[in-house]
């Protein structure tokens, strides 16, 4: 049984001869750009930059072989790196690398489980406002967090903004040589950003100022080798140290997985397959999980679908998944030949790369649109931004997900609308605002827009016309298209029917789906033999409502309070 999926997978990853040349050519500039990106991402985690380079070869190869979005590049991302660094804050420096590998493997396992459990459909419940607020907070954290490295100053503070402020209020701590190296790197990045050298601008920004620092003999400028010894050659697989397992590490892995999966969903939308096939988010979940397992076992940090690297992959002419795979292979060549040079890179230049990337990732247009949309979106984006700025990333992710769900429920409840329908003849109806109070001896037809689950059902109860003071009113409540309801809706309907019955009235439910009708018959709260009548939907739209209206009008005209039923 397993031979069929394996055979299908082998056919799907088999390289096409017509695409090989383009993919090989496209993979080299992407591999080169991954050198500064990978090193900078490791700086965010707070580990030796070599671990970012290890992830930059393992992620693209393992993830590229299994993703359904064929141009997706699974590699280091700033958001995942920041989340990993936050999870490792309480870990001793000596244990941090081993804890990072364990965190990466756990995050990968969570992603694979999410894909197998088909949780891709739940990504749509993460509010766009919440996601933009989180990503903006991540960019701000990266920007402020790199100020000490850019200036060569010692800084203290519980979060990135506090450290940046500490540097600014103590300018005497700034090392001039470090600041000049960092500013030179920023100038190169800005200057080359709109030229043909944009794809290698980050690498140039590392090399040129570093060379200037070496020539000038500026020993006060920190180098990568000061962070730790840079191993030479290609890494070998290594099992994680399970003794480092802890609750903060588990919650950190969950936060990393959530961030990676949400970002990966956005990458799939931005990079559709060239042959028109639709990406499968669950397969991409698994692919990102596989990429993290490979990165963890090869002593790398968390990886995920990268928006920037995938866009670069498209720009340089990639045609298939093999462009990402070849870029990982090129990275192995770079590690084998130049890993000894990595230690010479000046730390302020890496800080400059991160600051430039953080500024470039901001989306001012989307921010303006969200802030103009309304109070709900404003609350979502501002709350998530502040949580990301001042709290650990795991807590910010939890707040963001919870806020998304609460906003979804609140929006469904607020969006509920009740209208009165009046027959215009010929099966046509006109909409009108519903009456505040029901008229006596008349039938009122009501239709409902919006969700009838949870708070939406209670909102419906508050918006239904008041039967108090009416004599023998009849209400037809149209429910066409509703296939399921909750206990709250059943209670609201039962209570409203009881209020109608108290004044000699009756409730008619029209357009009711067959399965919903059976549910209402089974519940003991809805007495369909008493004050409630149920009319099941037919293929002809409006037919059951017309039948219900006819019966309701007959009832309303022919009954008086206390009169016997026919």
Secondary structure, DSSP 8 states (H G I E B T S, - for coil): -HHHHHHHHHHHH---HHHHHHHHHHHHHHHHHHHHHHHHHHHHHTS-THHHHHHHHHHHHHHHTT-SSTT--EE--HHHHHHHHHHTTTS-HHHHHHHHHHHHHHHHHHHHHHHHTTGGGGGGGS-HHHHHHHHHHHHHHHHHHTHHHHHT-----SSHHHHHHHHHH-GGG--HHHHHHHHHHHHHHHHHTTSTTGGGHHHHHHHHHHHHHHHHT-TTS-BGGGTS----S--------GGG--HHHHHHHHHHHHHHHHHHHHHHHHS--TT-----HHHHHHHHHHHHHHHHHTT----EE-HHHHHHHHHTT--STHHHHHHHHHHHHHHHHHHHHHTTSBHHHHHHHHHHHHHHH--HHHHHHHHHH-HHHHHHHHHHHHHHHHS-HHHHHHHHHHHHHHHHHHHHHHT-EEEEEEEEETTEEEEEE--SB--TT-EEEEEEES--STHHHHHHHHHS-B-TT-SS-EEEEE-TT-----HHHHHHHHHHHHHHHHTT-EEEEEEE-HHHHHHHHH-SS--TTTTEEEEE--SSTTHHHHHHHHHHHHHHHH--TT----
